[in-house]
Amino acid sequence: MPLVSFLLLITIYGFTVPPNTARRGAEKKGIPVMFKSTSTSLILLGVLSVIVGIIAIAWPSVTIAALVIVFAIYAFIAAGLQAARAFSSATAGPVVGHLLLALIDLAAGVVALVWPSPTALALVWVVAIWAFVAGFTEIFLAFGDEETAGTRALFIVTGLISIAFGVVLAARPDIGALTLALLFGLYSLIYGVSEIVLGVQLRRTGTTLHSVLPAAA
């Protein structure tokens, strides 16, 4: 009987402990992967913003129709990258937040494209509302449980940049195409650099965790 009990305990231990241990190991391995995936999306979004900013500022004699196309392309690609960030998040809060940002970007791009006879005033309000909502959503995401202090601060900064951009546009909705292009270009450059910095910081955090977790296992 003691031998049978001993073998039974070994069998139970063998079937219960390793899966949990493996699951914890997989979760620990998944954390750096999550950081790398999110950082890649942020860096790509930052590079896209910088490119769009340069085009908007450098484009000579830009027209409203051209601005609509540039903004819509930017919004659609940003929506895809936000969706990628959503599905690389580990908790429900960031998933919902990034999906909301993706829907905001997608809706703004669609509205800009389908608006009949687009004018500078209409595009200004579309971009202003988009910047407001996206900025507040970024600030909301800053307070997610999985964010570090540095990442949280950068999320807040990017959110405030978007809100400030929306305030400027809402205060002067009667600006022309050239002024709108200049403001949108400057915003895209500043926002893009912030996203790249945030992405690089997240990648460094993931690399640090990758080196620390095996030792803690």
Backbone hydrogen bonds in HBPLUS format (Angstrom, degrees):
<---DONOR---> <-ACCEPTOR-->    atom                        ^
c    i                          cat <-CA-CA->   ^        H-A-AA   ^      H-
h    n   atom  resd res      DA  || num        DHA   H-A  angle D-A-AA Bond
n    s   type  num  typ     dist DA aas  dist angle  dist       angle   num
A0005-SER N   A0001-MET O   2.87 MM   4  6.10 163.6  1.89 159.1 163.1     1
A0006-PHE N   A0002-PRO O   2.91 MM   4  6.07 153.9  1.98 143.3 150.7     2
A0007-LEU N   A0003-LEU O   2.91 MM   4  6.19 161.3  1.95 150.6 155.0     3
A0008-LEU N   A0004-VAL O   2.85 MM   4  6.05 151.8  1.93 145.9 154.5     4
A0009-LEU N   A0005-SER O   2.93 MM   4  6.17 154.9  2.00 147.5 153.6     5
A0010-ILE N   A0006-PHE O   3.01 MM   4  6.31 157.6  2.06 147.3 153.5     6
A0011-THR N   A0007-LEU O   2.90 MM   4  6.14 156.2  1.95 146.0 152.7     7
A0012-ILE N   A0008-LEU O   2.92 MM   4  6.17 164.4  1.95 151.8 155.5     8
A0013-TYR N   A0009-LEU O   2.85 MM   4  5.99 165.4  1.87 151.2 155.8     9
A0014-GLY N   A0010-ILE O   2.78 MM   4  5.92 153.5  1.85 145.5 153.5    10
A0015-PHE N   A0011-THR O   3.04 MM   4  6.28 143.0  2.18 145.1 153.9    11
A0016-THR N   A0012-ILE O   3.01 MM   4  6.12 138.4  2.19 146.4 157.4    12
A0017-VAL N   A0013-TYR O   3.04 MM   4  5.66 162.8  2.07 143.6 149.0    13
A0021-THR N   A0017-VAL O   2.90 MM   4  6.11 164.0  1.92 161.5 167.0    14
A0022-ALA N   A0018-PRO O   2.68 MM   4  5.85 160.6  1.72 157.8 163.4    15
A0023-ARG N   A0019-PRO O   2.73 MM   4  5.92 151.3  1.81 144.8 153.5    16
A0024-ARG N   A0020-ASN O   2.87 MM   4  6.13 161.3  1.90 150.7 154.9    17
A0025-GLY N   A0021-THR O   2.89 MM   4  6.16 153.9  1.96 144.1 152.1    18
A0026-ALA N   A0022-ALA O   2.76 MM   4  6.05 152.4  1.84 147.9 155.7    19
A0027-GLU N   A0023-ARG O   2.83 MM   4  6.11 155.8  1.89 150.0 156.8    20
A0028-LYS N   A0024-ARG O   2.89 MM   4  6.14 157.3  1.95 147.2 153.3    21
A0029-LYS N   A0025-GLY O   2.86 MM   4  6.11 153.2  1.93 144.9 152.9    22
A0030-GLY N   A0026-ALA O   2.75 MM   4  5.91 139.9  1.91 140.1 152.3    23
A0031-ILE N   A0027-GLU O   3.10 MM   4  6.36 133.0  2.33 143.1 153.2    24
A0034-MET N   A0030-GLY O   2.82 MM   4  5.98 153.4  1.89 150.0 157.1    25
A0035-PHE N   A0031-ILE O   3.04 MM   4  6.36 160.2  2.08 154.6 159.2    26
A0036-LYS N   A0032-PRO O   2.89 MM   4  6.13 157.3  1.94 148.8 155.1    27
A0037-SER N   A0033-VAL O   2.90 MM   4  6.12 161.7  1.93 152.9 157.3    28
A0038-THR N   A0034-MET O   2.98 MM   4  6.14 167.1  1.99 153.2 156.8    29
A0039-SER N   A0035-PHE O   2.85 MM   4  5.94 160.6  1.89 148.0 154.1    30
A0040-THR N   A0036-LYS O   2.96 MM   4  6.09 151.7  2.04 143.8 151.2    31
A0041-SER N   A0037-SER O   3.17 MM   4  6.45 157.1  2.22 145.8 151.1    32
A0042-LEU N   A0038-THR O   2.99 MM   4  6.27 158.2  2.03 150.6 156.8    33
A0043-ILE N   A0039-SER O   2.89 MM   4  6.09 163.1  1.92 151.6 155.8    34
A0044-LEU N   A0040-THR O   2.94 MM   4  6.10 162.7  1.97 149.4 154.3    35
A0045-LEU N   A0041-SER O   2.91 MM   4  6.07 158.8  1.95 147.0 153.2    36
A0046-GLY N   A0042-LEU O   2.83 MM   4  6.05 152.2  1.91 146.7 154.9    37
A0047-VAL N   A0043-ILE O   2.86 MM   4  6.11 160.3  1.89 152.1 156.8    38
A0048-LEU N   A0044-LEU O   2.90 MM   4  6.10 160.7  1.94 148.5 154.2    39
A0049-SER N   A0045-LEU O   2.94 MM   4  6.13 157.1  1.99 144.6 150.7    40
A0050-VAL N   A0046-GLY O   2.97 MM   4  6.23 157.2  2.02 149.5 155.3    41
A0051-ILE N   A0047-VAL O   2.97 MM   4  6.21 163.6  1.99 152.4 156.6    42
A0052-VAL N   A0048-LEU O   2.92 MM   4  6.14 167.1  1.94 154.8 158.4    43
A0053-GLY N   A0049-SER O   2.84 MM   4  5.98 153.7  1.91 144.9 152.9    44
A0054-ILE N   A0050-VAL O   2.95 MM   4  6.20 158.0  2.00 151.3 156.2    45
A0055-ILE N   A0051-ILE O   2.99 MM   4  6.26 162.9  2.02 151.8 156.6    46
A0056-ALA N   A0052-VAL O   2.88 MM   4  6.07 164.0  1.91 152.0 156.4    47
A0057-ILE N   A0053-GLY O   3.04 MM   4  6.20 154.9  2.11 146.5 152.6    48
A0058-ALA N   A0054-ILE O   2.86 MM   4  5.87 163.0  1.89 151.6 157.1    49
A0059-TRP N   A0055-ILE O   2.95 MM   4  5.65 133.9  2.16 145.2 152.5    50
A0067-LEU N   A0063-THR O   2.97 MM   4  6.27 156.8  2.02 148.5 155.3    51
A0068-VAL N   A0064-ILE O   2.85 MM   4  6.10 156.0  1.90 154.1 160.3    52
A0069-ILE N   A0065-ALA O   3.17 MM   4  6.44 157.9  2.22 144.6 149.5    53
A0070-VAL N   A0066-ALA O   2.95 MM   4  6.22 164.7  1.97 153.2 157.4    54
A0071-PHE N   A0067-LEU O   2.82 MM   4  5.96 169.3  1.83 154.3 157.6    55
A0072-ALA N   A0068-VAL O   2.87 MM   4  5.96 160.8  1.91 147.4 153.3    56
A0073-ILE N   A0069-ILE O   2.96 MM   4  6.11 166.1  1.98 152.0 155.4    57
A0074-TYR N   A0070-VAL O   3.01 MM   4  6.18 163.2  2.04 148.8 153.9    58
A0075-ALA N   A0071-PHE O   2.82 MM   4  6.03 160.1  1.86 151.6 157.3    59
A0076-PHE N   A0072-ALA O   2.90 MM   4  6.10 160.2  1.94 153.3 157.9    60
A0077-ILE N   A0073-ILE O   3.05 MM   4  6.23 169.4  2.06 153.6 156.3    61
A0078-ALA N   A0074-TYR O   2.90 MM   4  5.99 160.8  1.93 150.0 156.3    62
A0079-ALA N   A0075-ALA O   2.89 MM   4  6.03 146.1  2.01 140.7 149.9    63
A0080-GLY N   A0076-PHE O   3.15 MM   4  6.50 155.1  2.22 145.9 151.2    64
A0081-LEU N   A0077-ILE O   3.04 MM   4  6.38 156.2  2.09 150.8 157.3    65
A0082-GLN N   A0078-ALA O   2.87 MM   4  6.05 154.7  1.93 149.5 156.6    66
A0083-ALA N   A0079-ALA O   2.98 MM   4  6.19 152.6  2.06 145.9 153.3    67
A0084-ALA N   A0080-GLY O   3.04 MM   4  6.32 149.1  2.14 140.3 148.8    68
A0085-ARG N   A0081-LEU O   2.95 MM   4  6.27 151.1  2.03 144.4 152.2    69
A0086-ALA N   A0082-GLN O   2.90 MM   4  6.18 146.7  2.01 143.4 152.8    70
A0087-PHE N   A0083-ALA O   3.15 MM   4  6.47 158.3  2.20 151.6 154.6    71
A0088-SER N   A0085-ARG O   3.24 MM   3  5.16 150.1  2.34  96.6 105.4    72
A0089-SER N   A0086-ALA O   3.25 MM   3  5.46 163.8  2.28 106.4 111.0    73
A0096-VAL N   A0092-ALA O   2.98 MM   4  6.21 166.5  1.99 162.2 163.7    74
A0097-GLY N   A0093-GLY O   2.96 MM   4  6.19 164.8  1.99 154.8 159.8    75
A0098-HIS N   A0094-PRO O   2.86 MM   4  5.91 169.8  1.87 152.1 154.3    76
A0099-LEU N   A0095-VAL O   2.98 MM   4  6.06 153.9  2.05 145.5 153.4    77
A0100-LEU N   A0096-VAL O   2.88 MM   4  6.05 149.4  1.98 144.5 153.2    78
A0101-LEU N   A0097-GLY O   2.96 MM   4  6.31 152.9  2.03 143.9 151.3    79
A0102-ALA N   A0098-HIS O   2.87 MM   4  6.11 151.6  1.95 142.1 150.2    80
A0103-LEU N   A0099-LEU O   2.93 MM   4  6.20 155.2  1.99 146.8 152.8    81
A0104-ILE N   A0100-LEU O   2.88 MM   4  6.13 152.1  1.96 147.7 156.0    82
A0105-ASP N   A0101-LEU O   2.90 MM   4  6.14 165.1  1.92 152.8 155.9    83
A0106-LEU N   A0102-ALA O   2.90 MM   4  6.08 162.3  1.93 147.4 152.9    84
A0107-ALA N   A0103-LEU O   2.82 MM   4  5.92 163.6  1.85 147.6 152.3    85
A0108-ALA N   A0104-ILE O   2.93 MM   4  6.08 161.0  1.97 149.4 154.7    86
A0109-GLY N   A0105-ASP O   3.01 MM   4  6.22 160.7  2.05 150.2 155.1    87
A0110-VAL N   A0106-LEU O   2.99 MM   4  6.23 161.0  2.02 151.5 156.7    88
A0111-VAL N   A0107-ALA O   2.89 MM   4  6.04 170.3  1.90 155.0 157.9    89
A0112-ALA N   A0108-ALA O   2.99 MM   4  6.09 160.9  2.03 146.0 151.5    90
A0113-LEU N   A0109-GLY O   3.11 MM   4  6.28 148.2  2.22 141.2 149.3    91
A0114-VAL N   A0110-VAL O   2.89 MM   4  6.08 165.8  1.91 161.8 165.1    92
A0115-TRP N   A0111-VAL O   3.03 MM   4  5.76 129.1  2.30 143.7 152.0    93
A0123-LEU N   A0119-THR O   3.04 MM   4  6.26 169.2  2.05 154.6 157.4    94
A0124-VAL N   A0120-ALA O   2.89 MM   4  6.01 152.9  1.96 147.0 154.9    95
A0125-TRP N   A0121-LEU O   3.15 MM   4  6.43 158.9  2.20 148.5 152.6    96
A0126-VAL N   A0122-ALA O   3.03 MM   4  6.30 156.7  2.08 150.0 157.0    97
A0127-VAL N   A0123-LEU O   2.92 MM   4  6.07 170.2  1.93 153.8 156.2    98
A0128-ALA N   A0124-VAL O   2.83 MM   4  5.93 154.8  1.89 145.9 154.0    99
A0129-ILE N   A0125-TRP O   2.98 MM   4  6.03 170.9  1.99 147.3 149.6   100
A0130-TRP N   A0126-VAL O   3.01 MM   4  6.13 159.7  2.05 144.9 151.4   101
A0131-ALA N   A0127-VAL O   2.86 MM   4  6.02 156.7  1.91 147.5 153.6   102
A0132-PHE N   A0128-ALA O   2.94 MM   4  6.19 159.2  1.99 151.8 157.3   103
A0133-VAL N   A0129-ILE O   3.04 MM   4  6.22 175.6  2.04 160.1 158.7   104
A0134-ALA N   A0130-TRP O   2.96 MM   4  5.96 164.0  1.99 149.1 154.5   105
A0135-GLY N   A0131-ALA O   2.89 MM   4  5.82 153.3  1.97 140.9 148.6   106
A0136-PHE N   A0132-PHE O   3.07 MM   4  6.37 164.9  2.09 158.0 160.5   107
A0137-THR N   A0133-VAL O   3.04 MM   4  6.19 152.1  2.12 145.1 153.3   108
A0138-GLU N   A0134-ALA O   2.93 MM   4  6.16 153.0  2.00 147.7 154.5   109
A0139-ILE N   A0135-GLY O   3.09 MM   4  6.40 156.2  2.15 147.3 153.3   110
A0140-PHE N   A0136-PHE O   2.97 MM   4  6.22 152.3  2.05 142.1 149.8   111
A0141-LEU N   A0137-THR O   2.93 MM   4  6.22 154.2  2.00 148.2 154.9   112
A0142-ALA N   A0138-GLU O   3.06 MM   4  6.32 129.7  2.32 137.9 151.2   113
A0142-ALA N   A0139-ILE O   3.10 MM   3  5.03 132.9  2.33  93.6 106.8   114
A0143-PHE N   A0140-PHE O   3.28 MM   3  5.91 157.3  2.34 113.1 118.4   115
A0144-GLY N   A0141-LEU O   3.16 MM   3  5.51 150.4  2.25 121.4 118.5   116
A0147-GLU N   A0144-GLY O   3.30 MM   3  5.68 168.6  2.31 113.8 116.9   117
A0152-ARG N   A0148-THR O   2.82 MM   4  5.95 160.1  1.86 152.1 158.3   118
A0153-ALA N   A0149-ALA O   2.99 MM   4  6.21 155.5  2.05 145.1 151.2   119
A0154-LEU N   A0150-GLY O   3.09 MM   4  6.38 156.4  2.15 146.8 152.5   120
A0155-PHE N   A0151-THR O   2.93 MM   4  6.18 155.5  1.99 152.1 159.0   121
A0156-ILE N   A0152-ARG O   3.03 MM   4  6.28 156.2  2.09 147.2 153.4   122
A0157-VAL N   A0153-ALA O   2.94 MM   4  6.22 153.4  2.02 144.7 152.4   123
A0158-THR N   A0154-LEU O   2.94 MM   4  6.19 166.6  1.96 153.2 155.5   124
A0159-GLY N   A0155-PHE O   2.94 MM   4  6.11 152.5  2.02 143.9 152.3   125
A0160-LEU N   A0156-ILE O   2.85 MM   4  6.09 157.3  1.91 151.0 156.8   126
A0161-ILE N   A0157-VAL O   2.91 MM   4  6.17 150.9  1.99 148.5 157.0   127
A0162-SER N   A0158-THR O   3.12 MM   4  6.35 158.9  2.16 144.5 149.0   128
A0163-ILE N   A0159-GLY O   2.99 MM   4  6.28 160.9  2.03 149.3 154.7   129
A0164-ALA N   A0160-LEU O   2.82 MM   4  5.95 162.8  1.85 149.9 154.7   130
A0165-PHE N   A0161-ILE O   2.96 MM   4  6.15 155.1  2.02 145.8 152.8   131
A0166-GLY N   A0162-SER O   2.95 MM   4  6.25 154.7  2.02 147.3 154.2   132
A0167-VAL N   A0163-ILE O   2.89 MM   4  6.18 152.0  1.97 150.0 157.9   133
A0168-VAL N   A0164-ALA O   2.99 MM   4  6.24 161.8  2.03 151.2 155.1   134
A0169-LEU N   A0165-PHE O   3.10 MM   4  6.36 162.3  2.13 148.8 153.2   135
A0170-ALA N   A0166-GLY O   2.88 MM   4  6.03 162.1  1.92 149.3 154.9   136
A0171-ALA N   A0167-VAL O   2.89 MM   4  6.00 146.3  2.00 147.6 156.3   137
A0172-ARG N   A0168-VAL O   3.24 MM   4  6.45 139.7  2.41 140.1 149.3   138
A0172-ARG N   A0169-LEU O   3.23 MM   3  5.28 130.0  2.49  96.3 108.8   139
A0180-LEU N   A0176-GLY O   2.96 MM   4  6.11 161.2  2.00 150.6 156.6   140
A0181-ALA N   A0177-ALA O   2.83 MM   4  6.00 155.2  1.89 147.1 154.3   141
A0182-LEU N   A0178-LEU O   2.97 MM   4  6.20 154.1  2.04 144.6 151.5   142
A0183-LEU N   A0179-THR O   2.91 MM   4  6.15 166.8  1.93 154.3 157.3   143
A0184-PHE N   A0180-LEU O   2.84 MM   4  5.93 166.7  1.86 151.3 155.8   144
A0185-GLY N   A0181-ALA O   2.84 MM   4  5.86 149.1  1.93 139.6 148.8   145
A0186-LEU N   A0182-LEU O   2.93 MM   4  6.17 161.5  1.96 150.7 154.9   146
A0187-TYR N   A0183-LEU O   2.90 MM   4  6.09 163.9  1.93 150.8 155.8   147
A0188-SER N   A0184-PHE O   2.90 MM   4  6.01 161.1  1.94 144.6 150.0   148
A0189-LEU N   A0185-GLY O   2.99 MM   4  6.21 155.5  2.05 147.5 153.8   149
A0190-ILE N   A0186-LEU O   3.01 MM   4  6.26 171.5  2.02 155.9 157.5   150
A0191-TYR N   A0187-TYR O   2.82 MM   4  5.90 169.6  1.83 157.8 161.5   151
A0192-GLY N   A0188-SER O   2.78 MM   4  5.69 153.1  1.85 139.2 147.7   152
A0193-VAL N   A0189-LEU O   3.01 MM   4  6.19 163.3  2.03 149.9 153.4   153
A0194-SER N   A0190-ILE O   3.08 MM   4  6.28 159.6  2.12 147.3 153.1   154
A0195-GLU N   A0191-TYR O   2.94 MM   4  6.21 155.7  2.00 150.2 156.6   155
A0196-ILE N   A0192-GLY O   2.96 MM   4  6.22 156.0  2.02 150.2 156.7   156
A0197-VAL N   A0193-VAL O   2.97 MM   4  6.20 163.8  2.00 152.1 156.1   157
A0198-LEU N   A0194-SER O   2.93 MM   4  6.14 158.3  1.98 146.5 152.9   158
A0199-GLY N   A0195-GLU O   2.83 MM   4  6.02 155.9  1.89 146.5 153.2   159
A0200-VAL N   A0196-ILE O   2.90 MM   4  6.14 160.8  1.94 153.5 158.0   160
A0201-GLN N   A0197-VAL O   2.97 MM   4  6.17 157.1  2.02 147.1 153.7   161
A0202-LEU N   A0198-LEU O   2.97 MM   4  6.20 157.5  2.02 148.3 154.2   162
A0203-ARG N   A0199-GLY O   2.96 MM   4  6.19 154.5  2.03 146.2 153.3   163
A0204-ARG N   A0200-VAL O   2.98 MM   4  6.26 154.5  2.05 147.3 153.8   164
A0205-THR N   A0201-GLN O   2.95 MM   4  6.22 152.5  2.03 145.5 153.4   165
A0206-GLY N   A0202-LEU O   2.88 MM   4  6.17 157.1  1.93 150.0 155.9   166
A0207-THR N   A0203-ARG O   2.92 MM   4  6.19 152.2  2.00 145.8 153.3   167
A0208-THR N   A0204-ARG O   2.92 MM   4  6.16 155.7  1.98 147.7 154.2   168
A0209-LEU N   A0205-THR O   2.95 MM   4  6.22 160.6  1.99 150.9 155.9   169
A0210-HIS N   A0206-GLY O   2.92 MM   4  6.07 150.1  2.01 142.4 151.0   170
A0211-SER N   A0207-THR O   3.16 MM   4  6.43 141.6  2.32 141.1 149.8   171
A0211-SER N   A0208-THR O   3.20 MM   3  5.30 128.0  2.49  96.1 108.8   172
A0212-VAL N   A0208-THR O   3.01 MM   4  6.21 138.4  2.19 142.3 154.5   173
A0212-VAL N   A0209-LEU O   3.17 MM   3  4.97 124.0  2.50  90.2 104.8   174
A0213-LEU N   A0209-LEU O   2.84 MM   4  5.73 173.9  1.84 157.1 158.2   175
A0215-ALA N   A0212-VAL O   3.13 MM   3  5.54 123.4  2.47 108.6 122.0   176
A0216-ALA N   A0212-VAL O   3.18 MM   4  6.47 138.5  2.36 144.1 156.1   177
A0216-ALA N   A0213-LEU O   2.99 MM   3  4.98 125.5  2.29  96.4 111.4   178
A0217-ALA N   A0213-LEU O   2.96 MM   4  6.10 124.2  2.28 147.1 162.0   179
A0217-ALA N   A0214-PRO O   3.31 MM   3  5.09 142.6  2.46  91.0 101.4   180
